[in-house]
Amino acid sequence: MADSLLTFDVSDRIATITLQRPEKLNALNDAVMEALAAAITEARERADVGAVLLTGAGRAFVAGADISELVDQSAAEGKARAERGQRTFRLFETSPKPTLAAVNGFALGGGCELAMACHVRIASESAKFGQPEVKLGIVPGYGGTQRLPRLVGKGRALQLLLGGEPIDAQEAWRIGLVNRVVPAGELITVSRALLASMIQHGPLALAHCIEAVDRGLDMPLDDAIALEAGYFGLLSATNDTVEGMRAFLEKRAPKFTGT
């Protein structure tokens, strides 16, 4: 893993991925995208990791893509770059383990798209969000036109996409783009506490909740609730479900094993 581009630390079953290009406001170039893909893949595969916290060093989460790599790209190169980025961001979105973006500063362009690919977003009071791609004569390439309306609705999404102007953390919370806004000094503590509360629960239940939401959003309601019923039935036959229900009845903490 490219230590100069990001760090990867595991503590108390939470993997913290910190982007480390503060002098470039953690802008996403090809090397950073490769490092991100490797980091989230490792987190998904490691048995000692139950959740992922993603943040940035310095005064930015991610201030966008590295424009110096985009300025001379051809149509084919642009499409290929977008598809690579989309695959990387989907690794966060489809992770069976909860992923949380702790947005410490600017989350613009690709940075906003990366935050939206995580399951939960906690923002510091100084965070800024936006999709300014139209100012460069281009559209978002890493899922912004699709995730943003799913999170905040079509009208609000189009206002942000077509206007290109950033919004502050409180406005992001008001429209549903982030889950919570906290003082900068509390960002990591609050984010870790939220993930710690999640990973106390059954890992199979967490994974299937994530998959049910991810798959069900694009299905007709009847198909989506049928998917949910299937997962409900599947989990009913697991050791974790038996343990969870017995623990509830016996008024004790469950001991989940992921089986």
N, C-alpha and C positions, 0 to 999 in steps of 0.2 A: 504494500500500500504506500502511496506517495505521501510521506510524512510532511513534506513541505507544502502540500496542498490541503491536507486535512488531518485531524487526529481522530483516533478511534479508541475509546476507553470504556471498559465495562466495570460497573460497580453496582452491587445489589441487584443484579439481573437487568440493569438498564444500560444499554450501549449508547454512549454519547458520541455523536459524530459532529465535529466542529470544523467548519470550513476555515482555512488559514491563509487567505490572501487579503489581509486587511488593507494593504497599500493599494489594492485594486478593488476595494469594497467587495471582495469575495466574488467578483464577476466570474461567470461560468464560461470557461473555454473548454476545448476538447479534452485536455488533460484532467481538468477538474471533473468533468462529466464521467470520465473513465474511473477516476478515483471514487466518486460517489457510487457508481454502479458496483464497484468492488466492495465498498464498505457496507452497503445495504444488503448485498448478497451474503457477505460474511455474517452479518447480524441475523439474517433470516435462517442461516444454517447452524449457528452455534447453539448448543443445548443450554449454555449458561446465560443466554440472552432471552429475556421475556418481553422486552419493549425497546423502542428506539427513540432517542431524543436527538433532534437535528437543530443546530444553531450555527451562528457565524461569529468569528473573532472580530473585535474592533467595533466600529459604529454601523456596520451593515450586517444584515442576514445574508442577502445576496442582492446586489444593486442591479442585476441584469446579466445579459450575455456580454461576452467580450467582443465589442463591435469590431475590433481590429481583425478578428477572424471571419467576420461576416461580410465585410465591405466589398470584397472581390469575388464572392462565391457565385457560381452559376446556378441556374434553376435546379439542375440535377443535384448539385452539391448542397443547395439549401434544403431540398426535400429530404435528402439522406441525413443531414444534420438534425433536422426536426424529428425524423423517425428514430434516430438514435437517442435523442433526448427524451422523447416520449416513452421509449422502452425503459429507460433508466427511471423516470418518474413513476411509471407503473409499478416498478419494484417496490417503491414506498407505498403506493396506493393499495396494492394487492398483498402486502405483507400480512401473513397470518398473525403477526405480533403487532400490537398497537404502535403506531408511529406518530410522533408529536413534533411540530415545528415550533421552536421557541424563538420567536421573531424579535430580535434585539435592536433592529434599526431598519434601514431601507430594505424593502422587499419589493423590488420593481421588476417588471418584465419577467424574465425567467425565474427571478427570485420569488415573485408572487405565485408563479405557476408551480414552483417547487413546494412552497408552503401549502398551496391548495391540494397537492398530491398527498400530503400527510393526512392522517385521520383526524387530527385535532390541531388547532392553532392557538397558542397563547402568545400575546403580544405585550411588549413593554410599552409604557406610555409614550415613548419617543418613536415608536415604529411608524413607518410610512409604507403604504401599499399602492400599487398602481400597475397598469398595463400601458406603457407609453409607446408601444411599437408603431402606432400610426404616425407618430411624429418623425419616424425614420422611413416612412413610406412602405411599411411592411405590416404583417399581422403577427400575433403571437404564434409561436411554433411548437410549444411544449404543452399544449392542452388548455391554454387560457380561454379560448373562445368556447370551450365545452364545459370546463369545470366551473368557471365563474358564474354563468347563468344557473347552473345546478345548485350553487350555494346561495346566491343572492337574488335570483329571479332574472328574467329576460331584460326588463326595463333598466334595472340598476346596472346589470352587467354591460348592456350596450352603452349606457352613459359613461362608464369607466373606459370601455374599449374604444369608443369613438371620440371621446374627449381627450383621452391620454393623460389626464391630470391625476396626481396622487391624492390619496385621502389619508387622514391621520388614524391613529389606532382606535379612538373612540367612535369615529364614523364607521370604521371597519367592523367594530363590534355591533354598532346599531343596525347595520344591514345584514349581519349574520356571517360576515367573512371570517371573523375570528370568534373563538369561544369565550375568551376572557382577556381583559387588559389589566396588567399589574405594574407596580413600580419597577423600574429597571433592575434595582438591586434584589428584587424578589423573583425575577423571571425564572431562573434555573431551579431555585428551591421549589417554587409552586409547580413548575412543569414536572420535576422529578416526583413530587408528592402525588400528583395526579396519575402519573404512570404507575407509581408504586401501588396505588389503590386498585388500579386495573389488573395488575398482574397477580393480585391475591386470588383472583377468580380462576375458574377452570380454563386452561389454555385451549382446549378443544372448543369450548363454548365461545371464547374470544375469537378464535379463527373463523368459526362458522358464522358468527354475527357479522364480522367484517365481510366475508364472502357473500352473505345473504344481501347485505346492503349494496355492495358493489355490483353484483349481478342483477339484483332485483330492480334497481333504478331504471334499467333499460328494458324492462319487461312490462307487458300489460299486467294490471293488478292481479287478475286471477292467476296468471302464471307465476307471479312473484310470491303470492301467499302459498301457492302449491310448493314452491321451492322452500319456503320457510317450514312448511309442514314436514317436508322430507328431512330437513336438517333436525327438526325437533324429534322426529322418530329415530333418526340415526343416532343422535346423542343419548337418547333414552336407554340405549343398549350399552353405554360405555361405563367403565368403572368410575369415572369422574362424576357422572350424574348420580350414580348410586351413593357415592361418598358424599356428594354435596347435599343430597336430600336426607341421608342419615344424620349428617352433622347438624343440619337444621333441626331435625326432630329431637336430637340428643343435646341440643343447645351447646354445641362446641364448634370450634373453628375447623373447617374442612382441610383435608390434606390431599390436594389434587396431584395426580401423577401424569396427566396427559394421556391416559389410556382409557 
